[in-house]
Amino acid sequence: MKKYLWTYVLLIWIFAACAPQPQPTEQSLLPNDDASAPQLPAGMTPAQSAAITALSGNLSLSPGQIAVVSTESVEWRDGCLGVQKLGVMCTQAIVPGYKIILEVNGEQYEFHTDEDGSAVVQVVDEVFGSVEVQIIDQLASNLGLDEGDVSVVSNSDIEFADTCLGVAMHNVVCAEAVTSGKIIILEANGVQYEYHVNNDGTLVQPATLALTWTREGGIAGFCDSLTVFLSGEIYGNQCKSQPNGTMGTFANLLSDTERDQFNVWFKELGQVNLDMSDPKGVSDRMEVKLAFYGSGNGTLGNTDQQELLLWVQNLYQKLYS
């Protein structure tokens, strides 16, 4: 019996020794490395790493094939890091960051980042002649129109007095520097819409103001504002929690009913200024002011004033929801 038992054990040992052994995996060879993660050059700052990672993805290259030519500290004039893409609005706020030049096989690429590399965009040359077409597309998208419904009325050269292209908004600081550009007027369904563009087409600013609203003070210490352009762009600001502002459009914030109501007000009303603030001298006084710039000559009764104010407050809540 012992003889058979030892023979059985010996056979098991032989089979085990001859069986294929599991090969060490890449994870077992490199326990601290993520094989799927790009292997960035050592000594990179977060901003440089973000730019290299973005370019390596765009070109399907290893990060090791990309060299950093230069890194320049810059204060970008807007939330798009100085790279305006038509159809995308930019917050008008100073953003500290970097201009980074990368090189691959003798060809250079420019990237703009914020300080920690959490935002990074590549600078791509675009033909200025296409700006009209892209603004038409933006307006049509904002208002739910067909591109064929929009036409160009005029395109004229101008020198703006500041970097905001002559369009002032609440809590937005504009540098006083002469900026060459163009004023482009579009028309759709008998209504005209004005856009301001800088000379190289990298900054586009809607200019036909429709409504402004501010809410300041109160027990909660509000410091809120809303700017609505007739062309459908919406800019909101919460100077306490989100000082750089938030952007939206009619297309993604308004229902058909809300948009129809806005159009009725614009056609029927003239300029309306509402002051719904608490009386002066009240403790923790809340100031609420609204200005509406319609094309008609009508006025609002008390009930209509409340309806317009609720419409604006609802829009503001949607922008930050």
C-alpha positions in Angstrom: 0.0 0.0 0.0 2.8 2.4 0.9 4.5 1.5 -2.4 1.5 2.6 -4.4 1.0 5.7 -2.3 4.6 6.9 -2.9 4.2 6.1 -6.6 1.1 8.3 -6.7 2.8 11.2 -4.9 5.8 10.9 -7.3 3.6 11.1 -10.3 1.8 14.2 -9.0 5.2 15.9 -8.4 6.4 15.1 -11.9 3.2 16.5 -13.5 3.4 19.6 -11.5 7.0 20.2 -12.4 6.3 19.7 -16.1 3.1 21.8 -16.3 3.4 25.3 -17.9 4.1 27.9 -15.3 2.2 31.2 -15.2 4.2 34.0 -16.7 4.7 37.1 -14.7 2.3 39.8 -15.8 3.3 43.4 -16.5 1.6 44.4 -13.3 3.8 41.9 -11.3 6.9 43.1 -13.0 6.0 46.8 -12.4 3.8 46.8 -9.3 3.9 50.6 -9.0 3.2 51.5 -12.6 0.0 51.8 -14.6 0.7 50.4 -18.0 -2.2 52.3 -19.6 -1.0 55.7 -18.2 1.3 57.8 -20.4 4.9 57.8 -19.1 5.7 61.5 -18.9 9.2 62.9 -18.8 10.5 63.5 -15.3 10.6 67.0 -13.8 7.5 68.3 -15.6 5.2 70.9 -13.9 1.5 70.0 -13.8 0.8 72.5 -16.6 3.5 71.1 -18.8 2.4 67.5 -18.1 -1.2 68.5 -19.1 0.0 70.0 -22.4 2.2 67.1 -23.3 -0.6 64.6 -22.4 -3.1 66.6 -24.6 -0.7 66.7 -27.6 0.3 63.0 -27.3 -3.4 62.1 -27.4 -4.0 64.4 -30.4 -1.1 62.9 -32.4 -1.2 59.4 -31.0 2.4 59.6 -29.9 4.3 58.7 -26.8 4.8 61.6 -24.4 8.6 60.8 -24.5 8.6 62.0 -28.2 7.5 65.5 -27.2 9.9 68.2 -26.1 9.1 71.4 -24.2 10.5 74.4 -26.0 9.4 77.1 -23.7 7.0 77.9 -20.8 5.8 81.5 -20.3 3.8 82.7 -17.4 0.7 84.6 -18.6 -2.5 86.1 -17.3 -5.2 85.1 -19.7 -7.9 87.6 -20.3 -10.8 85.1 -20.3 -11.9 81.7 -19.1 -11.1 80.2 -22.6 -7.4 80.9 -21.9 -7.2 83.3 -24.8 -8.4 80.7 -27.3 -11.9 81.6 -28.5 -13.9 78.9 -30.2 -17.0 80.2 -32.0 -20.1 78.8 -30.5 -18.5 78.7 -27.1 -18.7 81.7 -24.8 -15.9 82.7 -22.5 -16.0 84.2 -19.0 -14.4 87.6 -19.0 -12.1 87.1 -16.0 -8.3 87.1 -15.6 -7.0 83.5 -15.4 -3.3 83.0 -14.4 -1.6 80.3 -16.4 1.0 79.5 -19.0 1.8 79.6 -22.7 3.6 76.4 -23.5 5.4 75.6 -26.8 5.9 71.9 -27.5 7.9 70.4 -30.4 7.6 67.1 -32.2 9.9 66.2 -35.2 10.8 69.8 -35.8 7.2 71.1 -35.7 6.0 73.3 -32.9 2.6 73.4 -31.1 1.2 76.1 -28.8 -0.9 75.3 -25.7 -2.5 77.5 -23.1 -3.1 76.3 -19.6 -4.3 77.5 -16.2 -1.8 77.4 -13.3 -2.4 73.8 -12.2 -3.0 72.3 -15.7 -6.6 71.5 -15.0 -7.6 73.5 -18.1 -5.6 73.2 -21.3 -6.3 74.2 -24.9 -4.4 74.0 -28.1 -4.0 77.1 -30.3 -5.1 76.3 -33.8 -4.9 78.8 -36.6 -8.2 79.5 -38.3 -9.1 81.5 -41.3 -10.8 84.8 -40.3 -13.0 84.7 -43.4 -14.9 81.8 -41.8 -16.0 83.9 -38.8 -19.2 85.1 -40.4 -20.2 81.5 -41.2 -19.4 80.4 -37.6 -21.3 83.3 -36.0 -24.3 82.5 -38.2 -24.1 78.9 -36.9 -23.8 80.1 -33.3 -26.8 82.4 -33.6 -28.9 79.8 -35.3 -28.0 77.2 -32.6 -28.7 79.7 -29.8 -32.2 80.6 -31.0 -33.3 77.3 -32.6 -33.2 78.6 -36.2 -32.1 77.2 -39.5 -28.8 78.6 -40.7 -30.6 79.7 -43.9 -32.8 82.0 -41.8 -29.8 84.1 -40.8 -28.1 86.6 -43.1 -25.2 89.1 -42.8 -26.3 92.7 -42.9 -22.8 94.3 -42.5 -19.2 93.7 -41.6 -17.2 96.8 -40.7 -13.8 97.5 -39.3 -13.5 99.3 -36.0 -11.0 100.0 -33.1 -12.6 99.1 -29.8 -11.5 101.1 -26.7 -10.9 98.1 -24.5 -10.2 94.3 -24.5 -13.9 93.6 -23.9 -14.6 94.9 -27.4 -16.8 97.7 -26.1 -19.3 95.5 -24.3 -19.5 96.2 -20.6 -20.9 93.6 -18.2 -21.4 93.6 -14.4 -18.4 92.6 -12.4 -16.3 92.2 -15.5 -13.0 94.3 -15.6 -11.9 95.4 -19.1 -8.3 96.5 -19.8 -8.2 99.9 -21.4 -6.3 99.0 -24.6 -7.2 99.8 -28.2 -8.3 96.6 -29.8 -8.7 96.4 -33.6 -11.6 94.3 -34.8 -14.9 94.2 -36.6 -18.6 94.7 -36.0 -20.7 92.1 -37.7 -24.5 92.6 -37.9 -26.7 89.6 -38.6 -30.4 89.4 -39.3 -33.0 86.7 -38.7 -36.8 87.0 -39.0 -36.6 90.8 -39.2 -34.5 91.2 -36.1 -30.9 92.3 -36.1 -28.1 91.0 -33.9 -24.7 92.6 -33.3 -21.4 90.8 -32.7 -18.0 92.3 -31.9 -14.9 90.4 -33.1 -11.3 91.1 -32.6 -8.9 91.4 -35.6 -7.7 87.7 -35.7 -11.1 86.3 -34.8 -10.0 84.8 -31.5 -12.5 86.7 -29.5 -16.2 87.0 -30.3 -18.6 89.0 -28.1 -22.4 89.3 -28.5 -23.3 93.0 -28.3 -27.1 93.4 -28.5 -28.1 93.7 -24.9 -31.5 92.5 -23.9 -31.6 92.3 -20.1 -29.5 92.9 -17.0 -30.4 91.8 -13.5 -28.5 92.2 -10.2 -29.2 91.1 -6.6 -27.0 92.3 -3.8 -27.0 92.4 0.0 -29.6 90.7 2.3 -28.9 88.5 5.2 -27.2 85.9 3.0 -25.0 88.6 1.4 -26.0 88.0 -2.2 -23.8 89.3 -4.9 -25.4 88.0 -8.1 -25.9 89.3 -11.6 -27.3 88.1 -15.0 -26.7 89.5 -18.4 -28.8 88.3 -21.3 -28.1 89.1 -25.0 -30.8 89.2 -27.6 -28.8 86.7 -29.7 -29.3 84.0 -26.9 -26.1 84.2 -24.9 -26.4 84.3 -21.1 -23.7 85.4 -18.7 -24.2 84.9 -14.9 -21.9 85.8 -12.0 -21.9 84.8 -8.4 -19.0 86.9 -7.1 -18.7 85.0 -3.8 -18.8 81.3 -4.9 -18.0 81.5 -8.7 -16.2 84.8 -9.4 -15.3 83.8 -13.0 -18.9 83.6 -14.1 -21.0 81.0 -15.9 -22.2 80.9 -19.4 -25.3 79.4 -21.1 -27.6 79.9 -24.1 -31.4 80.1 -24.7 -31.1 76.7 -26.4 -29.9 74.8 -23.4 -31.7 76.8 -20.6 -35.1 78.0 -21.9 -38.2 76.0 -22.8 -40.2 76.9 -25.9 -42.8 78.6 -23.7 -40.1 80.6 -21.9 -38.5 81.7 -25.2 -41.9 82.7 -26.7 -42.6 84.8 -23.6 -39.2 86.5 -23.9 -39.9 87.3 -27.6 -43.3 88.8 -26.8 -41.7 91.1 -24.1 -39.0 92.1 -26.6 -41.5 93.1 -29.3 -44.0 94.8 -27.1 -41.9 96.6 -24.4 -39.6 99.5 -24.6 -36.8 100.1 -22.1 -38.0 99.0 -18.7 -36.2 99.7 -15.4 -37.4 97.9 -12.3 -36.1 98.5 -8.7 -37.5 95.9 -6.4 -35.1 96.7 -3.6 -35.9 96.9 0.1 -36.5 100.5 1.4 -33.4 102.4 2.4 -32.5 102.1 6.1 -33.7 98.5 6.4 -31.3 96.2 8.2 -29.6 93.8 5.8 -31.2 95.6 2.9 -31.5 93.6 -0.3 -31.1 95.5 -3.6 -32.7 93.9 -6.7 -32.6 95.8 -10.0 -33.6 94.8 -13.5 -33.3 96.5 -16.9 -35.0 95.3 -20.0 -34.2 96.7 -23.5 -37.2 95.9 -25.8 -37.9 97.1 -29.3 -41.4 98.3 -28.7 -42.9 101.1 -26.5 -45.0 99.3 -24.0 -44.8 99.4 -20.2 -45.4 96.8 -17.5 -48.0 96.8 -14.8 -47.3 95.5 -11.3 -48.4 91.9 -12.1 -46.3 91.9 -15.3 -43.3 93.2 -13.4 -43.5 90.3 -11.0 -43.9 87.9 -13.9 -40.7 89.3 -15.6 -38.8 89.2 -12.3 -39.8 85.6 -11.7 -38.8 84.7 -15.3 -35.3 86.1 -14.7 -34.8 84.5 -11.3 -35.9 81.1 -12.8 -33.4 81.6 -15.6 -30.6 82.4 -13.1 -31.4 79.3 -11.1 -31.3 77.1 -14.2 -27.9 78.6 -15.1 -26.5 77.4 -11.7 -28.4 74.2 -11.3 
